[in-house]
Amino acid sequence: MDFSQKITARVRALHESATLSFGDRVRALKKAGRDIIDLTAGEPDFDVPVSFRQGVTNAMAQGHSKYLPGRGLKELRDDIAAKLAAENNIMVDPESQVIVTPGSKQALFYAFMSLIEHGDEVLIQDPYWVSYRAMVELAGGVLKTIPTFEKEQFKITARAIKDAISVRTKVLVLVNPNNPTGTLLDRDDL
Ligand SMILES: Cc1ncc(COP(=O)(O)O)c(C=O)c1O
């Protein structure tokens, strides 16, 4: 039986992440003995700090391996709200405005699922990180890309954003610094 036919059209329409498929290819070539410089997933070139590893080990030893509140540990949400206030001048209520997720991919997916109605447009600068299109399309939205150019250091402009806005625009994704260009907008541009 061909089980792929049981998978929804929604999921079948998705394209595989180019980063992950290149990553698999690099791993296979390295295993076959090829000397490859891997520029796929952005792994840091340092190990997880010892204090983090020790913290996780201690927590497991102390039995902290049960279900947590759905929004995440209260103490962690309080610390996140305190960090946002002190370092980013963003005031949030840790009870109702902070959710802990296993990565930003998860958080972005929740945000798109919560904000996008069928056919809503999401604006993003191009080039953009691979997973945004799949996330927006899964949520029923339409990704509308705004080109940026090497001769302008890949900076997105307010003019280009204004021109791209339509009656269906619901979300602007502004990644700063951007991946993959590394472009950092200055305060005036922001
Ligand atoms: C722009 C951008 N958004 C989201 C992600 C996903 O982040 P995470 O690994 O925390 O899910 C990445 C990862 O490289 C990224 O570069």
The ligand as a MOL file (V3000), in Angstrom:
LIG
                    3D

  0  0  0     0  0            999 V3000
M  V30 BEGIN CTAB
M  V30 COUNTS 16 16 0 0 0
M  V30 BEGIN ATOM
M  V30 1 C 16.1280 33.3500 10.5540 0
M  V30 2 C 15.8960 32.0860 11.3140 0
M  V30 3 N 14.6760 31.8720 11.8610 0
M  V30 4 C 14.4240 30.7340 12.5670 0
M  V30 5 C 15.4030 29.7660 12.7450 0
M  V30 6 C 15.0650 28.5120 13.5340 0
M  V30 7 O 15.5810 28.5990 14.7860 0
M  V30 8 P 15.4870 27.3850 15.8350 0
M  V30 9 O 16.6290 26.4890 15.5050 0
M  V30 10 O 15.6340 28.0570 17.1850 0
M  V30 11 O 14.1580 26.7320 15.6750 0
M  V30 12 C 16.6730 29.9440 12.1860 0
M  V30 13 C 17.7230 28.9260 12.3520 0
M  V30 14 O 18.7750 28.9940 11.7740 0
M  V30 15 C 16.9250 31.1360 11.4640 0
M  V30 16 O 18.1210 31.3680 10.9140 0
M  V30 END ATOM
M  V30 BEGIN BOND
M  V30 1 1 1 2
M  V30 2 1 2 3
M  V30 3 2 2 15
M  V30 4 2 3 4
M  V30 5 1 4 5
M  V30 6 1 5 6
M  V30 7 2 5 12
M  V30 8 1 6 7
M  V30 9 1 7 8
M  V30 10 2 8 9
M  V30 11 1 8 10
M  V30 12 1 8 11
M  V30 13 1 12 13
M  V30 14 1 12 15
M  V30 15 2 13 14
M  V30 16 1 15 16
M  V30 END BOND
M  V30 END CTAB
M  END
